[in-house]
Amino acid sequence: MSAPNATEVKPKKVGKAIQMALDSGAPNVDLSKLPNLTDLSADSLCDNVIAINSLCENPRLKFVFEKLVTHVHQFAKEVSLTTEEWMAAIQFLTATGQICTDIRQEFILLSDILGLSALVDTMNHPVPEGATESTVLGPFFTEDAKDIPNGGSIASEGKGEYMFVKGRVTDLRGNGIAGCKIETWETDDEGLYDTQYEGRDGPDCRGRITTDADGYYWFRGVRPVAYPIPNDGPVGKLLRQLSRHVFRPAHLHMLFEAPGYESLITSLYPTGSDPYIKSDAVFGVKSSLLIDYEEVTDEEEAKRCGFPHGPFGLLKRDFVLITTEEAEVEKRKSLANYYASLQVKK
């Protein structure tokens, strides 16, 4: 047997921990394709993070992270972020995750109070004239709402002053949309959602209604009231530090889903004397979603609507959905207008 060539390079042994990571799916990246990441400065870090991410095969993910890294680094430099502030942010995000449960979403709440939820909603759901505007989902949506027949109540007895809601769901041409699922949820008269009660054993002040063959819907509930967003956690502490109030005006959440149509997340905001209608803590109020109660005192009408007695507040509102094709057209228009505005600014 001949002696090994003195110039032959033997493969370097891979440690057990590295091999285990590779075996469990860690990317085995060609290191020759990576930039030299030694001796980086504040000026060169951002470009090199973008460069090491450039092997990403998903073009959208690659683009999003390029912009994310760019803006995060620019932000840190612009505010001269200190080590103590960086650690405080890490601890804040950690606490935000730790307080989340199956029925509490603190990260959505954080997105809400930063205006990010409203921004993403506005960008992603442009609507043509005549269609119902969307608004923020909020942190209190749950998946366990029960099916309620038209005319039924989403609220148990004793949860507040009576309210009757009715209307029709149509397309842009006025045709009724049959079989549209409507998820709706609200506070009780204490300003609390069911998920905020200890020992919750099921949904209350929430339900799922289905439109009839002509697109009509009707159901009973209670008058929602203004309330504080959850402020016993890290988001509430942040709002106190920013000297911001934590209150939302009274509103009724409604989510519409029908085959062939763009899903609609929206709310109705009864007006009256609500002091927070112009300063919603999560930036969700739109003028087109404001609505007035019709006050009904007739006892016979109350019984016909399913209440044991009157009075009750009547909300009448039709909703107009757009098809998925119409939604795509509006999104393309909105994107084109955005890029046109960038050219004007130049």
PyMOL commands that set and color helices and strands:
alter all, ss='L'
color gray80, all
select helices_A, chain A and resi 16-23+31-33+45-52+59-78+83-98+106-113+116-124+194-196+234-241+287-289+299-304+324-345
alter helices_A, ss='H'
color red, helices_A
select strands_A, chain A and resi 162-170+181-185+206-210+216-222+227-228+247-248+252-257+264-270+290-291+294-296+312-316+319-320
alter strands_A, ss='S'
color yellow, strands_A
deselect
rebuild
show_as cartoon
